[in-house]
Amino acid sequence: MRQLFSPRLTMVLICTLSVLYTKAIGTQTTTVTCQLNKKIGSAVFLYRVNNGEAVSLGFKWLNDKNACTFTFDAEKEGIYYLRRAGAHSSFFNYCMYLTPGDVKTVQVYISDKSIDFDSCQIVNPKKETGYLQQWTNLLNNICKLGTFRTKREEFFPAFDAFVRKAESLKKECAATNATFCKIFNAKIDADIQFVKAGAFFYFTERMNGDRDTDAKHQSFYSSLLNDKLSNAGYLASEHGMQIVNYVLGYRKSMQSADPLQWWAVPFAEKMNQIGNEMLKATYVANYLKSVTSYEQFKTDIEPYQELMNKTGYDDEYEIKLDEVTVFAKGADGYNFSLPNTRNKLVSLVSLKGKVVVIDMWAMWCASCLQEKPFYEKLAEEYKDRNDIVFVGVSVDGEGKKAPWKDFVARKGYKTMELLAEPSGGLMSYYKIAGIPRYLVFDKDGKIVTVDAPRPSTSGLKKLIDQTLSNTAK
């Protein structure tokens, strides 16, 4: 009998029906309307706690009635946060607990000088939201106290009181629904560990600044050495991934008195210390966001492919693989065509026969301008060679052409300078989310790397010399 469906097609149909069934049975439209007391110049953001992070569901501008509405599909109940756009912080002030199908209105109050909202009052809030807001206030207060070096002696007794209140809230919430209690209890336990680990670094995310090295305080932190990072409950908190970093950072700090260079710690070394598969896979998925090259993917991510597939992160793995394969070493470079300061178009193809080094920058980018003198100095070292060219690509856009030309002339840049739009072209092709960014191509226009070291380090020169040496053979 002839086979009517291939196994792959059958699986696709099963998956499609499964998705449709989930949408029909489990997914419901949830609505949150924010009514503000006055018009503001910034937007409103809504976040959902998911896998150890607060994930943005996007932002909304206010309409002519000073209101905005978020409408989204939700498959399960969970923790949400509201924040004013521009209120950058690791901590959230205003929360709510939502179940699929909820329709909620939030009265939001703000003053002219407020960084975040002054208050958010949910109309007919759930009991769960009340418990959650109490905990959010307690958490933010203890974290704020923990950021002050001069108030460290106040922090420890406050932490003990914080833990006692945590246990009290756990008991109180037992009268609410079982799902909430499970999530809430896991979040409380995770947040307590977050406070203890974060306090060692005074809650600085990069962990490269001051540390609490006072000898009489070390017994407070010592339990972090015994954390096997095997508690998947950490993922119930928006600080879940930060907990992992803080605990690992603390351990690394105990090995040396030097400032912690977290960026330099090999990814595999971090992964080997995480004891729970789901926590480990989520950590990989979180790290994926910063992977910008095929080489980095091959080294850091590929060893965990089986783990990603097993824990439901296979889509994230495949999407990133597809993305970075375009950027793999040896792949053809994107053939841009951009105007220079004399309005002459320059393309990658037109530079064939030369090693091409590109600096993506902008006039408004402080870190770009800090790197520019190093880039110019590096280019000067190769000025007598005709087989390499240093290019600056400003992403200030056509609308800033005249100021850009004046800026380049005033600064006296000697490198070839081109003008690009802030989106599209090189920026979108290589998915460049932040600048400065440095790209290197060989004499045939093929990618060497699209995420090279900064010129203020020795890495870029070493890479250039290696590329010149390889192409000379």
Summary of the structure (lengths in Angstrom):
residues: 473
radius of gyration: 26.0
end to end distance: 59.7
largest distance: 81.0
contacts: 1391
relative contact order: 0.06
helix: 47%
strand: 19%
